[in-house]
């Protein structure tokens, strides 16, 4: 049975150990930020949401810039969470592709021995 491009993307993004560990880390950081912002005083709650963009750093600023250009100063809150989630999924895809490439290279080197 052939695997289509969507199935390959989902497999690379969600079903390997490296991607699942990374997405788990992002989920824990988002959950901790939500809990910390709910229980913090009004001055501390703004720092709770600093960690999710840092965990998704290489891709987050690029996607965030799209929102800042579209909405200028009034970027909605849902866009922030959506950007973090989209950044995490794109990085998870990159990690899955990197893992597949490393494993394929390892298999080729074992065959040549």
N, C-alpha and C positions, 0 to 999 in steps of 0.2 A: 504494500500500500504506500502510495506516495504521500509525502507530507508537504502541504502547501506552504506558501510564504507566511501566512498568518499563524499557522501551527508552529512553524519554525521560530517565529518571533516570540510567541508565547512560551515555547519551550526554553529558549535562551533567556527570556526575561524572568520567568517565574519558577521553573521546575528544576533548576540545578542548585546544589548546596551553597555555592558562593552567592548567587543572587538571592536565595531565600534568607541567608544570614544577613546580607546587607539590608534587605527590605524589613527584616525583623528588627534590626538596629534602628532604622528610620521610624518604624512604628513605635518602638519603645521611647524614642526621643520625642516624638509628637505627643504620645500619651503623657509623658512626664511634663512636657511644657503645658499641656492642658490642665493637669492637676496642680502644677506650681502656680499657674496664672489664676486659678480659681481660689487658691488658699493664700495667696500673697496679698500684701497691702497694695494700695494703689500705685506706689512708686516701684515696687518690686515686680509687679505683674508684667511690666513692659520688657523686662529682661528675660522672662521665661521663654519667649518665642525667638530668642537669639540662636538657639542650638539647632533647630531644624534646617535653616538655610546653611549653617556651617557643615552639617553632615552631608548635605547635597551640594556642596560648594561648586565644583567645576561647572556644573550645568545651570545651577540656580540663577546666577547673575545674568546669564544670557536670556533665559526665559523671563526673568523679572523685568529686564529692560523692555521687552515687548509690551508688558502691561503698563509700564511707566510712560511709554510713548503713546499708547492708546488712550489711557485715562488721565494723563498728566498728574496733577496732585491728588485727585480723588480716586485712587486705586481701591476697589472694594476689597473687603476682608476675605471673601471667598476666593479671590484671585491669588492671595498669598498661600493659602492651603493647597489650592490646585496647582500652583507653581512648584511647591515643595513635593507634592505627590508625582507630578509629571517629571520633575528632575530625578526623583528617586527611581522611577520606572526606566527612564532613559539610561541612567547609570547602571541599573541592574541589567539592562540589555547589553551594555558595553562590557560589563563583568562576565556575563554569560558567553559572549562572543570571544572574549579574551581567554576564558577557561577552555572553550572548545578548540581554539587555535593552539593553545599550549598542549592540550591532550593529543591533538592530531599530530603535532610536531614530535611529541614524545613517542607516539605509536610508530611514526615513520622512522625515527632513529633506532627504535628497537628492532624493526624489520630489517634494517640495513646491517645490523650486527651479525 
